[in-house]
């Protein structure tokens, strides 16, 4: 056999091996990519329950229960679906936490991410510490419901404490309640320390964020206050309205600017903010409620728009409502301290989470026809 034929034969014999090696490497790369995506989803997304709505369950882990038994308890409680339990098992094993999960009662939720669920399961037995998350834009009644579920007493008792005059005075909070000052965040509260400690911490967190932003945007904030004769509470009130009007962070400074323009432009009269969330708040949270609000069923009707007895009705009462209508987050507070400068006076929802802005009523009516009618 010639040298040339021997070389060709050797080369040909190694070709299938190389093809096989490339196929193996490609398969491993694909598996690694899929595993990475799966791992990110396992770490990031909440446990998928059978119901779309958040549900809290207190589970009890018997002493000596191993990881497979704990997974079965979570599946029976519908915190995890059966097919998801394998991913959570891998997640726990990767962190070396299989032997650190503790016996006893645990309050778990379908909204918990795997990291949060694992933190709860390794919590020391009998620990009074509880995790509470308050989303941006919740009002005091919603906060009270969450605190009640965390073991701080009945909703009625919690709301009563939020309105307690002596407690408000001790916290140096203006107004008739803690509305607007219960800062949205994730907290770890000690149940044994009591409700007052939990509420005090939330108010202090609000002050920390508010004061930091006020120092950062001092010139703009003072200019806005002086032009309208406002105090700090008025900034919080406007921030609560901005928070309820949009979930799009980039729109908050522009919407804040619209409200400032309505209050400051001499050509805009009467000085009505005309915002639906204020009507809804007046019909759900304050005590007592107007006659029209007593028949409120979650949807604003003409009778509610015309209701002058509702002191939160910004379609009938000029300027700001009597106080905050929700608890604003950092972005909304920042928006009212440093609003976007423009000449817009109107905005209407595009039904996709954003709004169309206009400078004239005619332009606004055109957008209303396009997006609402």
Number of C-alpha atoms within 10 A of each C-alpha: 5 6 8 8 10 11 10 10 11 10 11 11 10 10 11 11 11 11 11 11 12 12 12 12 12 12 12 12 12 12 12 12 12 12 12 12 11 13 15 11 14 19 16 14 13 19 23 17 19 12 10 9 9 12 14 16 15 11 18 15 19 13 9 10 15 15 17 12 13 22 21 15 17 19 17 13 18 19 29 24 18 13 9 16 19 14 16 21 16 14 19 19 13 10 9 10 16 19 13 14 21 23 20 15 16 22 16 21 21 22 19 19 18 21 17 17 20 20 14 19 23 16 19 16 13 11 12 14 17 17 16 17 13 19 16 21 25 23 23 23 19 17 23 23 17 16 25 17 16 17 14 22 16 14 18 13 14 22 19 13 19 22 17 14 16 10 16 18 12 9 14 10 17 15 15 15 21 26 27 27 26 28 28 22 15 12 15 12 21 16 18 12 12 13 21 14 14 19 21 18 16 21 21 15 17 22 15 13 15 22 14 13 19 19 10 14 15 15 12 14 21 16 14 20 15 10 11 13 10 13 12 14 16 19 23 26 24 25 30 29 27 29 29 21 22 18 15 11 13 12 19 25 21 23 27 26 23 25 25 24 21 23 22 15 12 10 10 12 11 14 21 18 25 19 17 18 21 26 23 21 18 22 27 17 15 16 8 12 16 18 13 17 22 11 12 16 11 10 7 15 11 7 12 24 17 13 20 16 16 26 18 26 29 23 21 19 19 16 18 21 21 13 21 27 30 31 29 31 25 17 17 31 26 24 26 29 27 23 22 17 13 11 17 19 22 23 20 17 16 14 9 6 11 17 19 14 19 19 14 12 11 10 14 19 17 13 21 16 9 11 14 12 8
